């Protein structure tokens, strides 16, 4: 028997295992895949992710992986004005720390290997159901890589298994909420011109209220894609793949793609947005990361939030074992920790996602920033500070920009 069962070996699950070891808890990470495996994503590791990686002493290893170090963020408006935010080595209330773009089959494999050093891992194990003892969760049952049925026991089960979480499904918590789910597509390219150490977010007319991204992925490759709400995507008469091709061949971008070629067909996936507060705990369980719907509604980032949720889940798992209590009242503390840390930021991002529908606002802000170092500094401070970021939904912010 383990102290904790972790279903899913992605960033949430592997990070949970690393924090479990720090808390003195035994754990097993279960994943239906065999690593390395691909995971459709923008592949960007933000400053929030870097904070957790530093805390776990993993940053030196990350810097040796194939990918790109990111020192700038380029923002583009519907009218094609652009400005850069320059990233720093450390984050404070006015600056954002540098990040990375590392393909998920590389990044996730690295994290999983680190977890494998401190816990048991079961690859190729498909969870089929939860196990109960006297109406309390006592483990999971499934089929291992050899096709043999097996039950694994623990008083705590963590659902770290993504937006289609089997743990959430078996608990009756899975719901496809069109208004609070985004859809995105990714395609790896090579030969795109002008990508060096920057990630690019372009708020183009073809994708509202989402964006088109260009991220350098190392070795001359790039991760490009677009994302928007599932509701908006459903109203589109064109497929997202057709929209992506239209953008790359538009007058503004076609020169950068003249010598480029796709390395795959575009692949889509769903993103459960943190624009609503979903149930993420109960007797004997906690849901983490995408399984808990913690994706940022404005940026689409999920990795950093997943890793933070893992940190807090293990703090409460330790407390549960110390008290011998594994009921929903103790796991409610996990929910409180996560939403105290991330709730303000997610709420503000939900407001910004709605503002992104208005091209004139994006054009106004980005055009002013392209012409003013002071405005760039204001926006940089807002992106690194959730309290300041809330000003973006305040009309006075736009007067401040106007007269800067």
C-alpha positions in Angstrom: 0.0 0.0 0.0 1.2 3.5 -0.8 0.5 6.8 0.9 -0.7 8.4 -2.4 -1.6 7.1 -5.9 -0.9 9.6 -8.6 -2.9 9.0 -11.8 -1.1 10.7 -14.7 2.6 11.2 -15.2 2.6 14.6 -16.9 3.8 17.9 -15.2 1.1 17.7 -12.4 1.7 14.0 -11.6 5.5 14.0 -11.8 5.7 17.2 -9.8 3.4 15.7 -7.2 5.7 12.7 -6.9 8.7 14.9 -6.4 6.9 16.9 -3.6 5.6 13.6 -2.1 9.2 12.6 -1.6 10.0 15.9 0.1 7.0 15.4 2.4 8.2 11.9 3.3 5.2 10.2 1.5 5.4 7.0 -0.5 3.8 7.3 -4.0 3.3 5.6 -7.3 2.8 7.4 -10.6 0.5 5.5 -13.0 0.2 6.5 -16.7 -1.4 4.7 -19.6 1.3 5.9 -21.9 5.0 4.8 -22.1 7.4 7.7 -21.9 8.6 9.5 -23.9 5.3 10.4 -25.4 3.9 13.4 -27.2 1.4 15.8 -25.6 -0.2 18.4 -27.7 0.7 21.8 -26.3 2.3 25.2 -27.0 5.4 23.8 -25.1 6.1 27.2 -23.4 7.4 27.1 -19.8 6.6 30.4 -18.1 8.2 32.1 -15.2 5.7 30.4 -12.9 6.9 27.0 -14.1 10.5 28.1 -13.7 9.8 29.0 -10.1 8.7 25.4 -9.3 11.6 24.0 -11.3 14.0 26.1 -9.2 12.4 25.0 -6.0 12.8 21.4 -7.0 16.5 22.0 -8.1 15.7 21.0 -11.7 16.6 24.1 -13.6 20.1 23.0 -14.4 18.7 19.8 -16.0 16.1 21.8 -17.9 18.8 24.0 -19.5 20.5 21.0 -21.0 17.3 19.8 -22.8 16.7 20.4 -26.5 14.6 23.5 -26.8 14.9 27.3 -26.7 15.6 29.8 -24.0 13.1 32.6 -24.2 14.2 36.2 -23.4 11.4 38.2 -25.1 7.7 38.1 -25.6 6.4 39.7 -28.8 2.8 40.9 -28.9 1.1 41.7 -32.2 -2.2 43.5 -32.7 -5.0 42.9 -35.2 -3.6 46.0 -37.1 -0.1 44.3 -37.0 1.6 46.7 -34.6 4.1 44.8 -32.4 6.1 45.4 -29.2 8.5 43.3 -27.1 8.6 42.6 -23.4 12.2 41.8 -22.4 12.4 39.1 -19.8 14.8 39.0 -16.8 16.8 36.4 -15.0 14.5 36.8 -11.9 10.9 37.9 -11.4 9.7 40.8 -9.4 6.6 43.1 -9.4 7.8 44.9 -12.6 9.6 42.2 -14.6 8.9 38.6 -15.8 11.6 36.0 -15.6 12.9 34.3 -18.7 11.3 31.0 -19.8 11.8 28.1 -22.2 10.1 26.4 -25.0 10.8 22.6 -24.7 8.7 20.1 -26.7 6.5 18.1 -24.3 7.8 14.7 -25.3 11.2 16.0 -24.0 10.1 18.0 -21.0 7.6 15.5 -19.6 10.0 12.6 -20.1 12.6 14.5 -18.1 10.2 15.2 -15.2 8.9 11.6 -15.3 12.5 10.3 -15.1 13.2 12.6 -12.1 10.0 11.3 -10.4 11.1 7.7 -11.2 14.1 8.3 -9.0 12.0 8.9 -5.9 8.9 6.8 -6.3 7.4 3.8 -8.0 6.1 4.3 -11.6 3.8 2.2 -13.7 3.8 2.9 -17.4 1.3 1.4 -19.8 -1.2 1.0 -16.9 -4.7 1.9 -17.8 -6.9 2.9 -14.9 -10.4 1.5 -15.3 -12.1 2.4 -12.0 -11.7 3.6 -8.4 -11.7 1.2 -5.5 -13.8 1.8 -2.4 -13.7 0.3 1.1 -16.6 1.1 3.4 -17.6 3.9 1.0 -14.1 5.4 1.1 -11.7 5.6 -1.8 -9.0 3.0 -1.2 -7.2 2.9 -4.5 -7.6 2.2 -8.3 -7.9 -0.8 -10.4 -6.9 -1.3 -14.0 -4.9 -3.2 -16.6 -1.2 -3.3 -16.6 1.1 -3.3 -19.7 0.8 -7.1 -19.9 -3.0 -7.0 -19.9 -3.3 -8.2 -16.4 -5.9 -6.8 -14.1 -4.5 -5.2 -10.9 -5.6 -3.2 -7.9 -3.3 -0.6 -6.3 -4.1 0.7 -2.9 -3.7 4.0 -1.1 -6.0 6.3 1.0 -5.4 9.2 -1.3 -5.9 9.3 -5.1 -4.7 12.3 -7.1 -6.3 12.9 -10.6 -3.4 14.3 -12.6 -4.6 12.8 -15.9 -5.6 15.8 -17.9 -8.8 17.3 -19.3 -10.3 13.9 -20.0 -9.4 12.6 -16.5 -10.6 9.1 -15.8 -10.5 9.9 -12.1 -12.9 12.9 -12.6 -15.1 10.8 -14.8 -15.4 8.0 -12.3 -16.3 10.6 -9.6 -19.0 12.1 -11.8 -17.1 15.4 -12.0 -16.3 15.4 -15.7 -18.3 17.9 -17.8 -17.7 19.4 -21.2 -18.5 23.1 -20.5 -18.4 24.8 -23.9 -18.3 28.3 -22.5 -15.3 27.5 -20.2 -13.3 25.3 -22.5 -10.9 26.4 -25.2 -9.8 24.5 -28.3 -6.4 24.8 -29.8 -4.3 23.3 -32.6 -0.6 22.8 -32.8 1.7 22.2 -35.8 5.5 21.8 -35.7 7.3 23.6 -38.6 10.8 24.1 -39.7 12.3 27.0 -41.7 10.2 29.9 -40.3 12.1 33.1 -40.5 12.7 35.6 -37.7 12.4 33.3 -34.7 15.3 33.5 -32.3 14.8 34.0 -28.6 11.2 35.2 -28.5 7.8 33.8 -28.3 5.2 35.6 -30.3 1.5 36.1 -29.5 -0.5 37.7 -32.4 -4.1 38.8 -31.7 -5.2 38.5 -35.4 -8.7 39.1 -36.8 -8.9 35.5 -37.9 -8.9 34.3 -34.3 -11.0 36.2 -31.8 -10.9 36.2 -28.8 -7.9 34.0 -29.1 -4.4 34.3 -30.6 -2.0 32.9 -33.1 1.4 31.8 -31.7 4.9 31.3 -33.0 7.3 29.6 -30.5 10.9 28.6 -31.3 11.3 24.9 -30.3 15.0 24.5 -30.9 17.0 22.9 -33.7 15.5 25.2 -36.3 12.0 24.1 -35.5 8.9 26.0 -34.3 5.7 25.3 -32.6 2.9 27.3 -34.2 -0.8 27.2 -33.5 -3.9 29.0 -32.5 -6.6 28.8 -29.8 -10.0 30.2 -29.0 -13.0 29.3 -27.0 -14.9 26.2 -27.9 -18.1 28.2 -28.2 -16.4 30.5 -30.8 -14.8 27.6 -32.6 -18.2 26.0 -33.0 -19.6 29.1 -34.7 -16.7 29.1 -37.2 -17.6 27.9 -40.7 -14.0 27.0 -41.3 -11.9 24.4 -39.6 -9.1 25.5 -37.3 -6.6 24.0 -39.6 -7.9 26.1 -42.5 -7.7 29.2 -40.3 -4.1 28.4 -39.4 -3.2 28.0 -43.0 -5.0 31.3 -43.9 -3.0 33.1 -41.2 0.4 31.7 -42.4 -0.3 32.7 -46.0 -1.7 36.1 -45.2 0.1 39.2 -46.5 1.6 39.9 -43.0 3.1 36.4 -42.4 3.6 34.8 -45.8 7.2 36.1 -46.2 8.2 34.4 -42.9 6.7 31.1 -44.2 8.0 31.2 -47.7 10.7 28.6 -47.0 8.9 26.9 -44.2 7.3 23.4 -44.2 5.1 21.6 -41.7 6.5 18.6 -40.0 3.1 17.2 -39.1 -0.6 17.7 -39.7 -2.2 20.2 -37.2 -3.3 18.4 -34.0 -6.1 19.7 -31.8 -6.9 19.5 -28.1 -9.2 20.9 -25.4 -8.2 23.3 -22.6 -10.5 23.4 -19.5 -10.3 27.0 -18.5 -10.0 28.3 -14.9 -12.7 30.9 -15.7 -15.0 28.9 -13.3 -14.2 27.3 -10.0 -14.6 23.5 -10.5 -14.9 21.0 -7.8 -11.4 19.5 -7.3 -11.6 17.5 -4.0 -13.7 15.1 -1.9 -13.3 12.2 0.4 -10.0 10.5 -0.5 -9.2 12.5 -3.7 -7.8 15.7 -5.2 -7.8 16.8 -8.8 -4.8 18.7 -10.1 -3.8 20.7 -13.2 -6.0 20.3 -16.3 -8.1 17.7 -14.5 -9.1 20.5 -12.1 -9.6 23.0 -14.9 -6.7 25.3 -14.0 -5.7 26.6 -17.5 -5.3 30.3 -17.7 -8.2 31.7 -19.8 -6.2 34.5 -21.4 -2.8 32.9 -22.0 -3.8 29.3 -22.3 -0.9 28.3 -19.9 -1.5 25.2 -17.9 1.9 23.7 -16.9 2.8 26.3 -14.2 -0.6 26.1 -12.6 -0.5 22.3 -12.7 2.8 22.3 -10.9 1.6 24.7 -8.3 -1.4 22.5 -7.6 0.9 19.5 -7.2 2.9 21.4 -4.5 -0.2 22.3 -2.5 -1.8 18.8 -2.9 1.3 17.2 -1.3 1.2 19.7 1.6 -2.4 18.6 2.4 -1.6 14.9 1.7 1.1 15.2 4.4 -1.4 16.8 6.8 -4.0 14.2 6.0 -1.6 11.3 6.9 -0.5 13.1 10.0 -4.1 13.4 11.2 -5.3 10.1 9.9 -8.2 12.0 8.2 -8.9 11.5 4.5 -12.2 13.2 4.2 -13.4 16.1 2.1 -13.0 18.6 4.9 -9.2 18.2 5.0 -8.9 18.2 1.2 -10.9 21.4 1.1 -7.7 23.1 2.4 -6.1 22.1 -0.9 -8.8 23.9 -2.8 -8.3 27.0 -0.7 -4.5 27.0 -1.1 -4.8 26.6 -4.9 -7.4 29.3 -5.3 -5.8 31.7 -2.9 -2.6 31.4 -5.1 -4.2 31.2 -8.5 -7.8 32.5 -8.2 -7.1 36.2 -8.6 -5.0 35.7 -11.6 -7.5 33.3 -13.2 -10.3 35.7 -12.6 -8.5 38.6 -14.1 -7.5 36.5 -17.1 -11.1 35.6 -17.7 -11.9 39.3 -17.9 -9.0 39.9 -20.3 -10.2 37.0 -22.5 -13.5 38.9 -22.9 -11.8 42.2 -23.6 -9.8 40.4 -26.4 -13.0 40.4 -28.4 -12.5 44.1 -29.0 -9.9 44.7 -31.7 -9.9 48.4 -31.2 -8.7 47.9 -27.6 -5.9 45.6 -28.6 -4.9 47.9 -31.4 -4.9 50.9 -29.1 -2.8 49.3 -26.3 -0.3 47.5 -28.5 0.2 50.5 -30.8 0.9 52.7 -27.8 3.3 50.2 -26.4 5.1 49.9 -29.7 5.9 53.6 -29.5 6.5 54.1 -25.8 9.0 52.5 -23.5 7.0 53.7 -20.6 3.9 51.9 -21.7 5.9 48.7 -22.3 7.2 49.0 -18.7 3.6 49.4 -17.4 2.4 46.3 -19.3 5.5 44.3 -18.2 4.6 45.1 -14.6 1.0 44.1 -15.1 2.0 40.7 -16.6 4.2 40.0 -13.6 1.7 41.2 -11.0 -1.8 39.9 -10.8 -3.1 42.9 -8.8 -1.7 45.3 -11.3 -3.0 43.1 -14.2 -6.6 43.7 -12.9 -6.2 47.3 -13.9 -6.5 46.2 -17.6 -10.2 45.8 -17.0 -10.4 49.3 -15.5 -11.2 52.2 -18.0 -8.7 54.4 -16.2 -5.9 52.2 -17.4 -6.6 53.2 -21.0 -6.5 56.9 -20.0 -3.1 56.3 -18.4 -1.9 54.6 -21.6 -3.3 57.5 -23.7 -1.3 60.1 -21.8 1.9 58.1 -21.3 
